[in-house]
């Protein structure tokens, strides 16, 4: 795999996963920060929030390798700043970069709860599981202020429509009351993404997400409240975190998780530049090994688009990871019974409840 050559190794930016802004593939012009600037003059942007005027909220996908058809994202961009996040590439459609722009320029869908209620109230809506979120974390730091995720959950509680939440933030525990209400009707599942149990590595890899021990504590609190929980070991970074699979699954099971899944690292478009530079700054001695393993699992493009291969990779090493994960999950007592969301209690606004035969 060709390795980008950076003009000068940047210093890590406090609280940021990206060290800079790689070029936007849709833009002809690119601004490059002066690598020789004094530390106090180097770019370290404050987070900005922008109003997203989208007229619809639910996004439909037809990917056979994704276990849900609809997802919603109340934020675009994510302040967690995970260096490996595949959603970074989506920011380029906005004219921004998948680097620092992705984690410092956040679009906020202030009308999300109203749009959700409207779409779920439509006669054509067929009750089914909705994923929160399909791209960026619905409990990222902005949620403390905007509370859009909580307000969307209130709509889902009112209509009793199933939801599957995936997050890396302890803030999800704030909404235990709503999630527990949904869980009584078989309408809630919360998955926690855990990439590593190494708090030091996590602080560099996922700088503004909750530390791994806090995610496990959140999992424990939700499980105790009767809310089904699971763990996503995602992404598995061969050569860096793959050896942690059994430990992560064991820790999640002890915290109350009943389900587990995984994906392997993929590096679409600008994500490749961001993650490669992250390696050069934070893990330079492991850089060649990690990129070599990504190549082994992903092939020349490092981002195969074939269904199934996108999430799990292909080839010998991908098969090794799959078998390793399967054995570790079985030993941890996970995935004994699939989560089956219920739509039997779905009701339209006004109290009309649908009956399914």
C-alpha positions as CSV (number, residue, x, y, z in Angstrom):
1,X,0.0,0.0,0.0
2,X,1.5,3.4,-1.0
3,X,2.2,5.5,2.1
4,X,1.6,9.2,1.9
5,X,4.7,11.4,2.6
6,X,4.0,14.2,4.9
7,X,6.1,17.4,4.6
8,X,6.9,17.4,8.3
9,X,5.7,15.2,11.1
10,X,3.0,17.2,12.9
11,X,2.7,17.3,16.7
12,X,-0.5,15.8,18.1
13,X,-3.3,18.2,18.7
14,X,-4.9,18.0,22.2
15,X,-8.3,16.5,22.0
16,X,-8.2,15.9,18.2
17,X,-7.8,12.7,16.3
18,X,-6.7,14.3,13.0
19,X,-3.4,16.3,12.9
20,X,-4.6,18.4,9.9
21,X,-6.9,18.7,7.0
22,X,-6.2,16.4,4.0
23,X,-7.3,17.7,0.6
24,X,-11.0,17.4,-0.3
25,X,-11.2,15.2,-3.4
26,X,-14.1,17.4,-4.8
27,X,-12.2,20.8,-4.4
28,X,-9.5,22.2,-6.6
29,X,-8.0,24.4,-3.9
30,X,-6.4,23.2,-0.7
31,X,-5.0,25.2,2.2
32,X,-2.0,23.6,3.9
33,X,-0.9,24.9,7.3
34,X,2.7,26.0,7.6
35,X,4.5,23.0,9.1
36,X,7.3,25.4,10.4
37,X,4.9,27.6,12.4
38,X,5.5,28.2,16.0
39,X,3.3,26.0,18.3
40,X,1.1,28.9,19.4
41,X,0.4,29.6,15.7
42,X,-0.5,26.1,14.6
43,X,-4.0,25.3,13.7
44,X,-6.1,23.8,16.6
45,X,-9.7,24.9,15.8
46,X,-12.5,25.3,18.3
47,X,-15.6,23.4,17.6
48,X,-18.3,25.3,15.5
49,X,-21.9,24.3,15.1
50,X,-24.0,24.9,12.0
51,X,-27.7,24.5,11.4
52,X,-28.6,21.6,9.1
53,X,-31.8,22.5,7.2
54,X,-32.5,19.0,6.0
55,X,-36.1,18.4,5.2
56,X,-36.0,14.6,6.0
57,X,-34.3,12.6,8.7
58,X,-34.5,8.9,8.0
59,X,-31.9,7.5,5.7
60,X,-32.6,4.2,3.9
61,X,-29.9,1.8,2.9
62,X,-30.3,-1.4,0.8
63,X,-27.0,-3.0,1.8
64,X,-27.5,-6.7,2.5
65,X,-24.5,-6.7,4.9
66,X,-26.1,-4.1,7.3
67,X,-28.8,-5.5,9.7
68,X,-31.1,-2.5,9.4
69,X,-32.8,-0.6,6.6
70,X,-33.3,2.8,8.2
71,X,-31.0,5.0,10.3
72,X,-31.0,8.6,11.6
73,X,-28.2,11.0,12.4
74,X,-29.0,14.1,14.3
75,X,-25.5,15.4,13.8
76,X,-23.1,15.5,10.8
77,X,-19.5,15.4,11.8
78,X,-18.4,14.1,15.2
79,X,-16.4,15.7,17.9
80,X,-15.2,12.4,19.2
81,X,-12.5,12.7,16.6
82,X,-11.9,8.9,16.1
83,X,-8.9,8.7,13.7
84,X,-10.3,5.7,11.9
85,X,-13.9,6.9,11.4
86,X,-15.2,6.0,7.9
87,X,-17.8,8.9,8.2
88,X,-15.0,11.4,7.8
89,X,-15.3,11.0,4.0
90,X,-18.9,12.3,4.1
91,X,-17.7,15.7,5.2
92,X,-16.1,16.2,1.8
93,X,-19.6,16.4,0.2
94,X,-20.1,19.6,2.3
95,X,-17.0,21.2,0.9
96,X,-15.0,20.6,4.0
97,X,-12.2,18.2,4.9
98,X,-12.4,14.7,6.5
99,X,-9.7,15.8,8.9
100,X,-10.0,18.5,11.5
101,X,-13.1,19.9,9.8
102,X,-14.9,16.7,10.4
103,X,-14.4,16.9,14.2
104,X,-14.7,20.7,14.6
105,X,-17.5,21.7,12.1
106,X,-20.6,20.0,13.3
107,X,-24.0,20.3,11.5
108,X,-27.0,20.1,13.9
109,X,-30.4,19.0,12.7
110,X,-32.5,21.1,15.1
111,X,-35.7,19.9,13.6
112,X,-34.9,16.3,14.0
113,X,-37.6,15.3,16.5
114,X,-40.3,17.0,14.5
115,X,-39.1,15.4,11.3
116,X,-39.0,12.0,12.9
117,X,-42.5,12.3,14.2
118,X,-43.7,13.3,10.8
119,X,-42.0,10.5,9.0
120,X,-43.1,7.8,11.5
121,X,-46.7,9.2,11.4
122,X,-47.0,8.8,7.6
123,X,-49.3,6.0,6.5
124,X,-46.6,4.5,4.3
125,X,-44.3,4.0,7.3
126,X,-43.9,0.3,8.1
127,X,-42.8,-0.1,11.8
128,X,-39.2,-1.5,12.0
129,X,-35.9,-1.0,13.8
130,X,-34.3,2.4,13.3
131,X,-30.5,2.7,14.0
132,X,-29.2,5.7,15.9
133,X,-26.7,6.5,14.4
134,X,-25.6,5.1,11.1
135,X,-22.6,7.4,10.7
136,X,-21.8,9.8,13.6
137,X,-22.3,9.2,17.3
138,X,-25.7,10.4,18.6
139,X,-24.3,11.0,22.1
140,X,-21.2,13.0,21.0
141,X,-20.5,16.0,23.3
142,X,-22.9,18.3,21.4
143,X,-25.8,16.2,22.7
144,X,-25.3,17.6,26.2
145,X,-26.4,21.0,24.9
146,X,-28.8,20.2,22.1
147,X,-30.5,17.1,23.5
148,X,-31.8,16.1,20.1
149,X,-31.1,12.4,20.7
150,X,-33.2,12.5,23.8
151,X,-36.1,14.3,22.1
152,X,-36.0,11.7,19.2
153,X,-36.2,8.9,21.8
154,X,-39.2,10.6,23.3
155,X,-40.9,10.4,19.9
156,X,-39.9,6.7,19.6
157,X,-41.3,6.0,23.1
158,X,-44.6,7.8,22.2
159,X,-45.0,5.7,19.0
160,X,-43.2,2.6,20.4
161,X,-41.0,2.1,17.4
162,X,-37.9,0.0,17.9
163,X,-34.5,1.6,18.0
164,X,-31.0,0.3,18.1
165,X,-28.5,2.8,19.5
166,X,-24.7,2.5,19.0
167,X,-22.4,4.8,20.9
168,X,-19.1,5.4,22.6
169,X,-20.3,7.9,25.2
170,X,-21.3,7.5,28.8
171,X,-24.0,10.2,28.2
172,X,-26.4,7.4,27.0
173,X,-27.0,6.6,30.7
174,X,-28.9,9.9,31.0
175,X,-31.6,8.4,28.9
176,X,-32.1,5.2,30.8
177,X,-35.7,6.1,31.6
178,X,-36.7,6.3,27.9
179,X,-34.7,3.3,26.8
180,X,-36.0,1.2,29.7
181,X,-39.6,2.2,28.7
182,X,-38.9,1.0,25.1
183,X,-37.2,-2.1,26.4
184,X,-40.4,-3.2,28.2
185,X,-42.0,-3.5,24.7
186,X,-39.0,-5.2,23.1
187,X,-38.1,-2.0,21.3
188,X,-34.6,-1.1,22.4
189,X,-31.0,-2.3,22.1
190,X,-27.9,-0.4,22.9
191,X,-24.5,-1.4,21.5
192,X,-21.3,0.1,22.8
193,X,-18.4,0.4,20.4
194,X,-15.1,-0.7,22.1
195,X,-12.0,-0.6,19.9
196,X,-9.5,-1.1,22.7
197,X,-9.4,-1.5,26.5
198,X,-6.1,0.4,26.6
199,X,-7.1,3.8,28.0
200,X,-3.9,5.4,26.9
201,X,-4.3,4.2,23.3
202,X,-8.0,5.1,23.3
203,X,-7.2,8.7,24.4
204,X,-5.1,9.1,21.3
205,X,-7.3,7.0,18.9
206,X,-10.7,8.3,20.1
207,X,-9.8,11.5,21.9
208,X,-13.2,12.8,23.0
209,X,-15.1,9.6,23.4
210,X,-15.7,8.0,26.8
211,X,-12.8,5.9,28.1
212,X,-13.2,2.2,27.7
213,X,-13.9,1.6,31.4
214,X,-16.7,4.2,31.3
215,X,-18.3,2.5,28.4
216,X,-18.3,-0.7,30.3
217,X,-19.8,1.0,33.3
218,X,-22.5,2.5,31.1
219,X,-23.2,-1.0,29.7
220,X,-23.5,-2.3,33.2
221,X,-26.0,0.5,34.3
222,X,-28.2,0.0,31.2
223,X,-28.2,-3.8,31.6
224,X,-29.2,-3.4,35.2
225,X,-32.1,-1.2,34.1
226,X,-33.4,-4.1,31.9
227,X,-32.1,-2.7,28.6
228,X,-30.5,-5.2,26.2
229,X,-26.9,-4.3,25.5
230,X,-24.2,-5.5,23.2
231,X,-20.7,-4.7,22.2
232,X,-19.2,-3.8,18.8
233,X,-15.5,-4.5,18.5
234,X,-15.1,-1.9,15.8
235,X,-13.0,-1.4,13.9
236,X,-10.6,-4.2,14.5
237,X,-7.2,-2.8,13.5
238,X,-5.0,-5.7,12.5
239,X,-1.5,-5.2,14.0
240,X,-2.7,-2.8,16.6
241,X,-5.9,-4.0,18.4
242,X,-6.8,-7.4,17.1
243,X,-5.1,-9.2,20.0
244,X,-7.6,-7.6,22.4
245,X,-10.7,-9.3,20.9
246,X,-11.1,-11.9,23.7
247,X,-10.5,-9.4,26.5
248,X,-13.0,-6.9,25.1
249,X,-15.7,-9.6,24.7
250,X,-15.0,-11.0,28.2
251,X,-15.2,-7.5,29.8
252,X,-18.5,-6.8,27.9
253,X,-20.1,-10.0,29.0
254,X,-19.2,-9.3,32.6
255,X,-20.8,-5.9,32.2
256,X,-24.1,-7.4,31.1
257,X,-23.8,-7.6,27.3
258,X,-25.6,-10.3,25.5
259,X,-24.7,-9.6,21.9
260,X,-21.4,-8.9,20.1
261,X,-20.4,-8.0,16.6
262,X,-17.4,-6.6,14.8
263,X,-16.0,-4.8,11.7
264,X,-12.5,-4.5,10.4
265,X,-10.8,-1.2,9.6
266,X,-11.5,0.3,6.2
267,X,-10.0,3.5,4.9
268,X,-12.2,5.2,2.3
269,X,-10.9,8.3,0.6
270,X,-9.5,10.9,3.0
271,X,-9.8,8.5,6.0
272,X,-6.7,6.8,4.7
273,X,-4.7,10.0,4.9
274,X,-6.0,10.9,8.3
275,X,-5.3,7.5,9.8
276,X,-1.9,7.1,8.2
277,X,-0.8,10.4,9.6
278,X,-2.2,9.4,12.9
279,X,0.0,6.4,12.9
280,X,3.0,8.5,11.9
281,X,2.4,10.8,14.9
282,X,1.3,8.3,17.6
283,X,2.4,4.8,16.6
284,X,5.4,5.3,14.2
285,X,7.1,2.0,15.1
286,X,3.9,0.0,14.3
287,X,3.0,2.0,11.2
288,X,4.4,-0.4,8.6
289,X,3.0,-3.5,10.3
290,X,-0.5,-2.0,10.6
291,X,-0.7,-0.7,7.0
292,X,0.6,-4.1,5.8
293,X,-2.1,-5.9,7.6
294,X,-4.7,-3.5,6.3
295,X,-3.5,-4.3,2.8
296,X,-3.7,-8.1,3.6
297,X,-7.3,-7.8,4.9
298,X,-8.5,-5.1,2.4
299,X,-6.5,-5.6,-0.7
300,X,-5.1,-2.9,-2.9
301,X,-7.9,-0.3,-2.4
302,X,-8.0,-0.8,1.4
303,X,-11.8,-0.2,1.0
304,X,-13.5,-3.0,-1.1
305,X,-17.1,-2.2,-1.9
306,X,-18.3,-5.8,-2.3
307,X,-21.2,-6.6,0.1
308,X,-19.8,-8.4,3.1
309,X,-16.2,-7.5,2.4
310,X,-16.8,-3.9,3.4
311,X,-17.4,-4.8,7.0
312,X,-15.3,-8.0,7.4
313,X,-12.6,-7.8,4.8
314,X,-11.5,-10.6,2.5
315,X,-8.8,-13.2,2.3
316,X,-6.8,-15.4,4.7
317,X,-6.3,-12.8,7.5
318,X,-9.9,-11.7,7.4
319,X,-10.9,-15.3,7.8
320,X,-8.6,-15.6,10.7
321,X,-10.2,-12.6,12.4
322,X,-13.6,-14.0,11.8
323,X,-12.7,-17.4,13.4
324,X,-10.9,-15.8,16.3
325,X,-13.9,-13.5,17.0
326,X,-16.4,-16.4,16.7
327,X,-14.5,-18.6,19.2
328,X,-14.0,-15.7,21.7
329,X,-17.6,-14.7,21.5
330,X,-18.8,-18.2,22.2
331,X,-16.4,-18.6,25.1
332,X,-17.7,-15.3,26.6
333,X,-21.3,-16.6,26.3
334,X,-22.4,-14.0,23.8
335,X,-24.8,-14.3,20.9
336,X,-26.7,-17.2,22.3
337,X,-30.0,-15.6,21.2
338,X,-30.5,-13.0,18.5
339,X,-32.2,-9.7,19.4
340,X,-35.5,-9.6,17.6
341,X,-37.1,-6.1,17.9
342,X,-40.9,-6.1,18.4
343,X,-43.3,-3.9,16.3
344,X,-46.4,-5.3,17.9
345,X,-46.9,-2.3,20.1
346,X,-46.4,0.4,17.5
347,X,-49.1,3.1,17.6
348,X,-49.9,6.1,15.4
349,X,-50.2,9.5,17.0
350,X,-53.6,9.9,18.6
351,X,-53.5,6.5,20.3
352,X,-54.3,4.2,17.3
353,X,-52.3,1.0,17.8
354,X,-51.5,-1.3,14.9
355,X,-52.3,-4.9,15.2
356,X,-50.1,-7.5,13.4
357,X,-51.5,-10.9,12.5
